[in-house]
Amino acid sequence: MFIKRNRSRQGGKTYSSVLLVEGVREPVKRAPGRPAKDARVKTRVVHHTLANLSRLPEPLLALIDQFCKGELPQGATPKVQLGACYGVLAGLHALAGKLGLVAALGPDRPAKLALFMIYARIVWQGSRLAAVRWAEDHAVAEVLGLTSFDEDDLYAALEWLQANQERIERALAPKIEPGATFLYDVTSSYLEGQCNELGAHGYNRDGKRYKKQIVAGLLTDATGEPLSIQLYPGNTSDPKTFQPTVEKLRLRFGAKDIAVVGDRGMIKKLGKEALGAAGYKYVTALTDPQIRKLLAKKVLTPELFDEEPLAVEYEGRRLILRCNPATRDRERQRRLDQAWRIEQRLIAGNERLAKKPRTKTATLYKQAQGWLDHYGFSHWIKLQLESRAVSWTKDEAVGADLALLDGCYVLETDLPAAVADTNAVHARYMSLMDVERDFRTMKTGLLELRPIFLRKAERTEGHALVTMLALKLVRELDRRVAPLGLTVEDAVTRLQGVRLVGLGEPDLALWRLPDSYAAAQQEILAVLPPLPAPKLSLKKPIKRRLTQPRRGRVSPLK
């Protein structure tokens, strides 16, 4: 390689360029006819332009020229310094390119900012402002070509993601074959603050009773690979989120002759009608009141529940019955433990009543009734108010009825037996646990979807899409490092040890990869796509904008 300087004059103006050129020897095209027996193959040197270096400063051009010639700087050895952390962003970016995520987002600047937020969600899980601070020690410019950005740019990228969500999800979705199975589940995430446009009070799965929340529906394929995520106001019930999902499968993904698996209570009358209109089948589970209603009608009997799944035909549908012995024992033991704790509280309360004459018996009675209502034991355990004590009795018939369905569940499907037998239907429903595990990863685990600090609906939806795309990367990374006995967190920690090496003055920003890696880094890099070479760019500092200083922090704008 060598540097080639060109200069030309046209129209009274002088034009110049500096190119990085590589000379390659190529064979010359042979003249027609049969060559002589001892004729040599003629070759020529062809110059290929590798890069246009016209905009680089002269000191950097001089340094590149010296390295191309194999010369060291005169009078001194070259300065060697460590650069920013390169392994995390470069490794995730290479993996995202392999998954098609980079191509799906596109080459524009908002797409690069979106990729940065996806990688930061895996490693950092902070706010947009925290992500900007985190970027200062990572090779964002050398990996993504991003130089100067702040949290406002990231907010704008969230809005861009929301506007392009349909295109991105369609580009990442595989070709859907007839007979495929899709899994769908719903969760909720609480909000910090009261001004989110999607926030509303509803059934809070996080136990945050007085916080607003949003509802998120995740659609995956049969293996649990995420396809789409959709947000709804926090007071939206689960069945109301199912119909838009059916329309999404039909219109956005063009699915035909498929089956959708949903959790109990998810696929109800309107959902079944939407599935029928689209030509889809379903697999779901019945709720406890629905099972007891069938038991009362003698459609089902307790003796049918066994460890092996059993199918029963009812009104054109198949009901798959099963009892899990481990779950049954666990539920019965939990009920006994809860009843024992209530009894111990009552014993301690009666002792206080005996020691303190001024203590009111009605107060203990009211507290005990609240405990029973909390656990659903009001019909099983009856309280009696005596002069200075609260006694209790258990209705054994009610207790037996409570334990009747311990570990038992019933699946419902309209799939023909010729398409999926009893065990196949049961296996499809059990795969729904993959979605629940992914929800835990997104909400409280590695990716931390919650708590959400955003206000605008489009930014909140963009944040959810960032988390879903990060989940796709995490799943692929986990598949690659699991055979090594490592977790995703272990892999990220080891990649943080891969840093760039620079030659010359630090201001030149001429970085390269290390010549060798430690054994821990080599083990991870061996299962990842090759790290791309760092991009050459005149790095500008990352902007940090803090217009509202808190806790004594000083705004950099002042």
Secondary structure as a PSIPRED ss2 file (coil, helix, strand):
# PSIPRED VFORMAT (PSIPRED V4.0)

   1 M C   1.000  0.000  0.000
   2 F E   0.000  0.000  1.000
   3 I E   0.000  0.000  1.000
   4 K E   0.000  0.000  1.000
   5 R E   0.000  0.000  1.000
   6 N E   0.000  0.000  1.000
   7 R E   0.000  0.000  1.000
   8 S E   0.000  0.000  1.000
   9 R E   0.000  0.000  1.000
  10 Q E   0.000  0.000  1.000
  11 G C   1.000  0.000  0.000
  12 G C   1.000  0.000  0.000
  13 K E   0.000  0.000  1.000
  14 T E   0.000  0.000  1.000
  15 Y E   0.000  0.000  1.000
  16 S E   0.000  0.000  1.000
  17 S E   0.000  0.000  1.000
  18 V E   0.000  0.000  1.000
  19 L E   0.000  0.000  1.000
  20 L E   0.000  0.000  1.000
  21 V E   0.000  0.000  1.000
  22 E E   0.000  0.000  1.000
  23 G E   0.000  0.000  1.000
  24 V E   0.000  0.000  1.000
  25 R E   0.000  0.000  1.000
  26 E E   0.000  0.000  1.000
  27 P E   0.000  0.000  1.000
  28 V C   1.000  0.000  0.000
  29 K C   1.000  0.000  0.000
  30 R C   1.000  0.000  0.000
  31 A C   1.000  0.000  0.000
  32 P C   1.000  0.000  0.000
  33 G C   1.000  0.000  0.000
  34 R C   1.000  0.000  0.000
  35 P C   1.000  0.000  0.000
  36 A C   1.000  0.000  0.000
  37 K C   1.000  0.000  0.000
  38 D C   1.000  0.000  0.000
  39 A C   1.000  0.000  0.000
  40 R C   1.000  0.000  0.000
  41 V C   1.000  0.000  0.000
  42 K C   1.000  0.000  0.000
  43 T E   0.000  0.000  1.000
  44 R E   0.000  0.000  1.000
  45 V E   0.000  0.000  1.000
  46 V E   0.000  0.000  1.000
  47 H E   0.000  0.000  1.000
  48 H E   0.000  0.000  1.000
  49 T E   0.000  0.000  1.000
  50 L E   0.000  0.000  1.000
  51 A E   0.000  0.000  1.000
  52 N E   0.000  0.000  1.000
  53 L C   1.000  0.000  0.000
  54 S C   1.000  0.000  0.000
  55 R C   1.000  0.000  0.000
  56 L C   1.000  0.000  0.000
  57 P C   1.000  0.000  0.000
  58 E H   0.000  1.000  0.000
  59 P H   0.000  1.000  0.000
  60 L H   0.000  1.000  0.000
  61 L H   0.000  1.000  0.000
  62 A H   0.000  1.000  0.000
  63 L H   0.000  1.000  0.000
  64 I H   0.000  1.000  0.000
  65 D H   0.000  1.000  0.000
  66 Q H   0.000  1.000  0.000
  67 F H   0.000  1.000  0.000
  68 C H   0.000  1.000  0.000
  69 K H   0.000  1.000  0.000
  70 G C   1.000  0.000  0.000
  71 E C   1.000  0.000  0.000
  72 L C   1.000  0.000  0.000
  73 P C   1.000  0.000  0.000
  74 Q C   1.000  0.000  0.000
  75 G C   1.000  0.000  0.000
  76 A C   1.000  0.000  0.000
  77 T C   1.000  0.000  0.000
  78 P C   1.000  0.000  0.000
  79 K C   1.000  0.000  0.000
  80 V E   0.000  0.000  1.000
  81 Q E   0.000  0.000  1.000
  82 L E   0.000  0.000  1.000
  83 G E   0.000  0.000  1.000
  84 A E   0.000  0.000  1.000
  85 C E   0.000  0.000  1.000
  86 Y C   1.000  0.000  0.000
  87 G H   0.000  1.000  0.000
  88 V H   0.000  1.000  0.000
  89 L H   0.000  1.000  0.000
  90 A H   0.000  1.000  0.000
  91 G H   0.000  1.000  0.000
  92 L H   0.000  1.000  0.000
  93 H H   0.000  1.000  0.000
  94 A H   0.000  1.000  0.000
  95 L H   0.000  1.000  0.000
  96 A H   0.000  1.000  0.000
  97 G H   0.000  1.000  0.000
  98 K H   0.000  1.000  0.000
  99 L H   0.000  1.000  0.000
 100 G C   1.000  0.000  0.000
 101 L H   0.000  1.000  0.000
 102 V H   0.000  1.000  0.000
 103 A H   0.000  1.000  0.000
 104 A H   0.000  1.000  0.000
 105 L H   0.000  1.000  0.000
 106 G C   1.000  0.000  0.000
 107 P C   1.000  0.000  0.000
 108 D C   1.000  0.000  0.000
 109 R H   0.000  1.000  0.000
 110 P H   0.000  1.000  0.000
 111 A H   0.000  1.000  0.000
 112 K H   0.000  1.000  0.000
 113 L H   0.000  1.000  0.000
 114 A H   0.000  1.000  0.000
 115 L H   0.000  1.000  0.000
 116 F H   0.000  1.000  0.000
 117 M H   0.000  1.000  0.000
 118 I H   0.000  1.000  0.000
 119 Y H   0.000  1.000  0.000
 120 A H   0.000  1.000  0.000
 121 R H   0.000  1.000  0.000
 122 I H   0.000  1.000  0.000
 123 V H   0.000  1.000  0.000
 124 W C   1.000  0.000  0.000
 125 Q C   1.000  0.000  0.000
 126 G C   1.000  0.000  0.000
 127 S C   1.000  0.000  0.000
 128 R H   0.000  1.000  0.000
 129 L H   0.000  1.000  0.000
 130 A H   0.000  1.000  0.000
 131 A H   0.000  1.000  0.000
 132 V H   0.000  1.000  0.000
 133 R H   0.000  1.000  0.000
 134 W H   0.000  1.000  0.000
 135 A H   0.000  1.000  0.000
 136 E C   1.000  0.000  0.000
 137 D C   1.000  0.000  0.000
 138 H E   0.000  0.000  1.000
 139 A C   1.000  0.000  0.000
 140 V H   0.000  1.000  0.000
 141 A H   0.000  1.000  0.000
 142 E H   0.000  1.000  0.000
 143 V H   0.000  1.000  0.000
 144 L H   0.000  1.000  0.000
 145 G C   1.000  0.000  0.000
 146 L C   1.000  0.000  0.000
 147 T C   1.000  0.000  0.000
 148 S C   1.000  0.000  0.000
 149 F C   1.000  0.000  0.000
 150 D C   1.000  0.000  0.000
 151 E H   0.000  1.000  0.000
 152 D H   0.000  1.000  0.000
 153 D H   0.000  1.000  0.000
 154 L H   0.000  1.000  0.000
 155 Y H   0.000  1.000  0.000
 156 A H   0.000  1.000  0.000
 157 A H   0.000  1.000  0.000
 158 L H   0.000  1.000  0.000
 159 E H   0.000  1.000  0.000
 160 W H   0.000  1.000  0.000
 161 L H   0.000  1.000  0.000
 162 Q H   0.000  1.000  0.000
 163 A H   0.000  1.000  0.000
 164 N C   1.000  0.000  0.000
 165 Q H   0.000  1.000  0.000
 166 E H   0.000  1.000  0.000
 167 R H   0.000  1.000  0.000
 168 I H   0.000  1.000  0.000
 169 E H   0.000  1.000  0.000
 170 R H   0.000  1.000  0.000
 171 A H   0.000  1.000  0.000
 172 L H   0.000  1.000  0.000
 173 A C   1.000  0.000  0.000
 174 P C   1.000  0.000  0.000
 175 K C   1.000  0.000  0.000
 176 I C   1.000  0.000  0.000
 177 E C   1.000  0.000  0.000
 178 P C   1.000  0.000  0.000
 179 G C   1.000  0.000  0.000
 180 A C   1.000  0.000  0.000
 181 T E   0.000  0.000  1.000
 182 F E   0.000  0.000  1.000
 183 L E   0.000  0.000  1.000
 184 Y E   0.000  0.000  1.000
 185 D E   0.000  0.000  1.000
 186 V E   0.000  0.000  1.000
 187 T E   0.000  0.000  1.000
 188 S E   0.000  0.000  1.000
 189 S E   0.000  0.000  1.000
 190 Y E   0.000  0.000  1.000
 191 L E   0.000  0.000  1.000
 192 E C   1.000  0.000  0.000
 193 G C   1.000  0.000  0.000
 194 Q C   1.000  0.000  0.000
 195 C C   1.000  0.000  0.000
 196 N C   1.000  0.000  0.000
 197 E C   1.000  0.000  0.000
 198 L C   1.000  0.000  0.000
 199 G C   1.000  0.000  0.000
 200 A E   0.000  0.000  1.000
 201 H C   1.000  0.000  0.000
 202 G C   1.000  0.000  0.000
 203 Y C   1.000  0.000  0.000
 204 N C   1.000  0.000  0.000
 205 R C   1.000  0.000  0.000
 206 D C   1.000  0.000  0.000
 207 G C   1.000  0.000  0.000
 208 K C   1.000  0.000  0.000
 209 R C   1.000  0.000  0.000
 210 Y C   1.000  0.000  0.000
 211 K C   1.000  0.000  0.000
 212 K C   1.000  0.000  0.000
 213 Q E   0.000  0.000  1.000
 214 I E   0.000  0.000  1.000
 215 V E   0.000  0.000  1.000
 216 A E   0.000  0.000  1.000
 217 G E   0.000  0.000  1.000
 218 L E   0.000  0.000  1.000
 219 L E   0.000  0.000  1.000
 220 T E   0.000  0.000  1.000
 221 D E   0.000  0.000  1.000
 222 A C   1.000  0.000  0.000
 223 T C   1.000  0.000  0.000
 224 G C   1.000  0.000  0.000
 225 E C   1.000  0.000  0.000
 226 P E   0.000  0.000  1.000
 227 L E   0.000  0.000  1.000
 228 S E   0.000  0.000  1.000
 229 I E   0.000  0.000  1.000
 230 Q E   0.000  0.000  1.000
 231 L E   0.000  0.000  1.000
 232 Y E   0.000  0.000  1.000
 233 P E   0.000  0.000  1.000
 234 G C   1.000  0.000  0.000
 235 N C   1.000  0.000  0.000
 236 T C   1.000  0.000  0.000
 237 S C   1.000  0.000  0.000
 238 D H   0.000  1.000  0.000
 239 P H   0.000  1.000  0.000
 240 K H   0.000  1.000  0.000
 241 T H   0.000  1.000  0.000
 242 F H   0.000  1.000  0.000
 243 Q H   0.000  1.000  0.000
 244 P H   0.000  1.000  0.000
 245 T H   0.000  1.000  0.000
 246 V H   0.000  1.000  0.000
 247 E H   0.000  1.000  0.000
 248 K H   0.000  1.000  0.000
 249 L H   0.000  1.000  0.000
 250 R H   0.000  1.000  0.000
 251 L H   0.000  1.000  0.000
 252 R H   0.000  1.000  0.000
 253 F C   1.000  0.000  0.000
 254 G C   1.000  0.000  0.000
 255 A C   1.000  0.000  0.000
 256 K C   1.000  0.000  0.000
 257 D C   1.000  0.000  0.000
 258 I C   1.000  0.000  0.000
 259 A E   0.000  0.000  1.000
 260 V E   0.000  0.000  1.000
 261 V E   0.000  0.000  1.000
 262 G E   0.000  0.000  1.000
 263 D C   1.000  0.000  0.000
 264 R C   1.000  0.000  0.000
 265 G C   1.000  0.000  0.000
 266 M C   1.000  0.000  0.000
 267 I C   1.000  0.000  0.000
 268 K C   1.000  0.000  0.000
 269 K H   0.000  1.000  0.000
 270 L H   0.000  1.000  0.000
 271 G H   0.000  1.000  0.000
 272 K H   0.000  1.000  0.000
 273 E H   0.000  1.000  0.000
 274 A H   0.000  1.000  0.000
 275 L H   0.000  1.000  0.000
 276 G H   0.000  1.000  0.000
 277 A H   0.000  1.000  0.000
 278 A H   0.000  1.000  0.000
 279 G C   1.000  0.000  0.000
 280 Y C   1.000  0.000  0.000
 281 K E   0.000  0.000  1.000
 282 Y E   0.000  0.000  1.000
 283 V E   0.000  0.000  1.000
 284 T E   0.000  0.000  1.000
 285 A E   0.000  0.000  1.000
 286 L C   1.000  0.000  0.000
 287 T C   1.000  0.000  0.000
 288 D H   0.000  1.000  0.000
 289 P H   0.000  1.000  0.000
 290 Q H   0.000  1.000  0.000
 291 I H   0.000  1.000  0.000
 292 R H   0.000  1.000  0.000
 293 K H   0.000  1.000  0.000
 294 L H   0.000  1.000  0.000
 295 L H   0.000  1.000  0.000
 296 A H   0.000  1.000  0.000
 297 K C   1.000  0.000  0.000
 298 K C   1.000  0.000  0.000
 299 V C   1.000  0.000  0.000
 300 L C   1.000  0.000  0.000
 301 T C   1.000  0.000  0.000
 302 P H   0.000  1.000  0.000
 303 E H   0.000  1.000  0.000
 304 L H   0.000  1.000  0.000
 305 F C   1.000  0.000  0.000
 306 D C   1.000  0.000  0.000
 307 E C   1.000  0.000  0.000
 308 E C   1.000  0.000  0.000
 309 P C   1.000  0.000  0.000
 310 L E   0.000  0.000  1.000
 311 A E   0.000  0.000  1.000
 312 V E   0.000  0.000  1.000
 313 E E   0.000  0.000  1.000
 314 Y E   0.000  0.000  1.000
 315 E C   1.000  0.000  0.000
 316 G C   1.000  0.000  0.000
 317 R E   0.000  0.000  1.000
 318 R E   0.000  0.000  1.000
 319 L E   0.000  0.000  1.000
 320 I E   0.000  0.000  1.000
 321 L E   0.000  0.000  1.000
 322 R E   0.000  0.000  1.000
 323 C E   0.000  0.000  1.000
 324 N C   1.000  0.000  0.000
 325 P H   0.000  1.000  0.000
 326 A H   0.000  1.000  0.000
 327 T H   0.000  1.000  0.000
 328 R H   0.000  1.000  0.000
 329 D H   0.000  1.000  0.000
 330 R H   0.000  1.000  0.000
 331 E H   0.000  1.000  0.000
 332 R H   0.000  1.000  0.000
 333 Q H   0.000  1.000  0.000
 334 R H   0.000  1.000  0.000
 335 R H   0.000  1.000  0.000
 336 L H   0.000  1.000  0.000
 337 D H   0.000  1.000  0.000
 338 Q H   0.000  1.000  0.000
 339 A H   0.000  1.000  0.000
 340 W H   0.000  1.000  0.000
 341 R H   0.000  1.000  0.000
 342 I H   0.000  1.000  0.000
 343 E H   0.000  1.000  0.000
 344 Q H   0.000  1.000  0.000
 345 R H   0.000  1.000  0.000
 346 L H   0.000  1.000  0.000
 347 I H   0.000  1.000  0.000
 348 A H   0.000  1.000  0.000
 349 G H   0.000  1.000  0.000
 350 N H   0.000  1.000  0.000
 351 E H   0.000  1.000  0.000
 352 R H   0.000  1.000  0.000
 353 L H   0.000  1.000  0.000
 354 A H   0.000  1.000  0.000
 355 K H   0.000  1.000  0.000
 356 K C   1.000  0.000  0.000
 357 P C   1.000  0.000  0.000
 358 R C   1.000  0.000  0.000
 359 T C   1.000  0.000  0.000
 360 K C   1.000  0.000  0.000
 361 T H   0.000  1.000  0.000
 362 A H   0.000  1.000  0.000
 363 T H   0.000  1.000  0.000
 364 L H   0.000  1.000  0.000
 365 Y H   0.000  1.000  0.000
 366 K H   0.000  1.000  0.000
 367 Q H   0.000  1.000  0.000
 368 A H   0.000  1.000  0.000
 369 Q H   0.000  1.000  0.000
 370 G H   0.000  1.000  0.000
 371 W H   0.000  1.000  0.000
 372 L H   0.000  1.000  0.000
 373 D H   0.000  1.000  0.000
 374 H H   0.000  1.000  0.000
 375 Y H   0.000  1.000  0.000
 376 G C   1.000  0.000  0.000
 377 F C   1.000  0.000  0.000
 378 S C   1.000  0.000  0.000
 379 H C   1.000  0.000  0.000
 380 W C   1.000  0.000  0.000
 381 I E   0.000  0.000  1.000
 382 K E   0.000  0.000  1.000
 383 L E   0.000  0.000  1.000
 384 Q E   0.000  0.000  1.000
 385 L E   0.000  0.000  1.000
 386 E C   1.000  0.000  0.000
 387 S C   1.000  0.000  0.000
 388 R C   1.000  0.000  0.000
 389 A C   1.000  0.000  0.000
 390 V E   0.000  0.000  1.000
 391 S E   0.000  0.000  1.000
 392 W E   0.000  0.000  1.000
 393 T E   0.000  0.000  1.000
 394 K E   0.000  0.000  1.000
 395 D C   1.000  0.000  0.000
 396 E H   0.000  1.000  0.000
 397 A H   0.000  1.000  0.000
 398 V H   0.000  1.000  0.000
 399 G H   0.000  1.000  0.000
 400 A H   0.000  1.000  0.000
 401 D H   0.000  1.000  0.000
 402 L H   0.000  1.000  0.000
 403 A C   1.000  0.000  0.000
 404 L C   1.000  0.000  0.000
 405 L C   1.000  0.000  0.000
 406 D C   1.000  0.000  0.000
 407 G C   1.000  0.000  0.000
 408 C E   0.000  0.000  1.000
 409 Y E   0.000  0.000  1.000
 410 V E   0.000  0.000  1.000
 411 L E   0.000  0.000  1.000
 412 E E   0.000  0.000  1.000
 413 T E   0.000  0.000  1.000
 414 D C   1.000  0.000  0.000
 415 L C   1.000  0.000  0.000
 416 P C   1.000  0.000  0.000
 417 A C   1.000  0.000  0.000
 418 A C   1.000  0.000  0.000
 419 V C   1.000  0.000  0.000
 420 A C   1.000  0.000  0.000
 421 D C   1.000  0.000  0.000
 422 T H   0.000  1.000  0.000
 423 N H   0.000  1.000  0.000
 424 A H   0.000  1.000  0.000
 425 V H   0.000  1.000  0.000
 426 H H   0.000  1.000  0.000
 427 A H   0.000  1.000  0.000
 428 R H   0.000  1.000  0.000
 429 Y H   0.000  1.000  0.000
 430 M H   0.000  1.000  0.000
 431 S C   1.000  0.000  0.000
 432 L H   0.000  1.000  0.000
 433 M H   0.000  1.000  0.000
 434 D H   0.000  1.000  0.000
 435 V H   0.000  1.000  0.000
 436 E H   0.000  1.000  0.000
 437 R H   0.000  1.000  0.000
 438 D H   0.000  1.000  0.000
 439 F H   0.000  1.000  0.000
 440 R H   0.000  1.000  0.000
 441 T H   0.000  1.000  0.000
 442 M H   0.000  1.000  0.000
 443 K H   0.000  1.000  0.000
 444 T C   1.000  0.000  0.000
 445 G C   1.000  0.000  0.000
 446 L C   1.000  0.000  0.000
 447 L C   1.000  0.000  0.000
 448 E C   1.000  0.000  0.000
 449 L C   1.000  0.000  0.000
 450 R C   1.000  0.000  0.000
 451 P C   1.000  0.000  0.000
 452 I E   0.000  0.000  1.000
 453 F C   1.000  0.000  0.000
 454 L C   1.000  0.000  0.000
 455 R C   1.000  0.000  0.000
 456 K C   1.000  0.000  0.000
 457 A H   0.000  1.000  0.000
 458 E H   0.000  1.000  0.000
 459 R H   0.000  1.000  0.000
 460 T H   0.000  1.000  0.000
 461 E H   0.000  1.000  0.000
 462 G H   0.000  1.000  0.000
 463 H H   0.000  1.000  0.000
 464 A H   0.000  1.000  0.000
 465 L H   0.000  1.000  0.000
 466 V H   0.000  1.000  0.000
 467 T H   0.000  1.000  0.000
 468 M H   0.000  1.000  0.000
 469 L H   0.000  1.000  0.000
 470 A H   0.000  1.000  0.000
 471 L H   0.000  1.000  0.000
 472 K H   0.000  1.000  0.000
 473 L H   0.000  1.000  0.000
 474 V H   0.000  1.000  0.000
 475 R H   0.000  1.000  0.000
 476 E H   0.000  1.000  0.000
 477 L H   0.000  1.000  0.000
 478 D H   0.000  1.000  0.000
 479 R H   0.000  1.000  0.000
 480 R H   0.000  1.000  0.000
 481 V H   0.000  1.000  0.000
 482 A H   0.000  1.000  0.000
 483 P H   0.000  1.000  0.000
 484 L H   0.000  1.000  0.000
 485 G C   1.000  0.000  0.000
 486 L C   1.000  0.000  0.000
 487 T C   1.000  0.000  0.000
 488 V H   0.000  1.000  0.000
 489 E H   0.000  1.000  0.000
 490 D H   0.000  1.000  0.000
 491 A H   0.000  1.000  0.000
 492 V H   0.000  1.000  0.000
 493 T H   0.000  1.000  0.000
 494 R H   0.000  1.000  0.000
 495 L H   0.000  1.000  0.000
 496 Q C   1.000  0.000  0.000
 497 G C   1.000  0.000  0.000
 498 V C   1.000  0.000  0.000
 499 R E   0.000  0.000  1.000
 500 L E   0.000  0.000  1.000
 501 V E   0.000  0.000  1.000
 502 G E   0.000  0.000  1.000
 503 L E   0.000  0.000  1.000
 504 G C   1.000  0.000  0.000
 505 E C   1.000  0.000  0.000
 506 P H   0.000  1.000  0.000
 507 D H   0.000  1.000  0.000
 508 L H   0.000  1.000  0.000
 509 A C   1.000  0.000  0.000
 510 L C   1.000  0.000  0.000
 511 W E   0.000  0.000  1.000
 512 R E   0.000  0.000  1.000
 513 L C   1.000  0.000  0.000
 514 P C   1.000  0.000  0.000
 515 D C   1.000  0.000  0.000
 516 S C   1.000  0.000  0.000
 517 Y C   1.000  0.000  0.000
 518 A C   1.000  0.000  0.000
 519 A H   0.000  1.000  0.000
 520 A H   0.000  1.000  0.000
 521 Q H   0.000  1.000  0.000
 522 Q H   0.000  1.000  0.000
 523 E H   0.000  1.000  0.000
 524 I H   0.000  1.000  0.000
 525 L H   0.000  1.000  0.000
 526 A C   1.000  0.000  0.000
 527 V C   1.000  0.000  0.000
 528 L C   1.000  0.000  0.000
 529 P C   1.000  0.000  0.000
 530 P C   1.000  0.000  0.000
 531 L C   1.000  0.000  0.000
 532 P C   1.000  0.000  0.000
 533 A C   1.000  0.000  0.000
 534 P C   1.000  0.000  0.000
 535 K C   1.000  0.000  0.000
 536 L C   1.000  0.000  0.000
 537 S C   1.000  0.000  0.000
 538 L C   1.000  0.000  0.000
 539 K C   1.000  0.000  0.000
 540 K C   1.000  0.000  0.000
 541 P C   1.000  0.000  0.000
 542 I C   1.000  0.000  0.000
 543 K C   1.000  0.000  0.000
 544 R C   1.000  0.000  0.000
 545 R C   1.000  0.000  0.000
 546 L C   1.000  0.000  0.000
 547 T C   1.000  0.000  0.000
 548 Q C   1.000  0.000  0.000
 549 P C   1.000  0.000  0.000
 550 R C   1.000  0.000  0.000
 551 R C   1.000  0.000  0.000
 552 G C   1.000  0.000  0.000
 553 R C   1.000  0.000  0.000
 554 V C   1.000  0.000  0.000
 555 S C   1.000  0.000  0.000
 556 P C   1.000  0.000  0.000
 557 L C   1.000  0.000  0.000
 558 K C   1.000  0.000  0.000
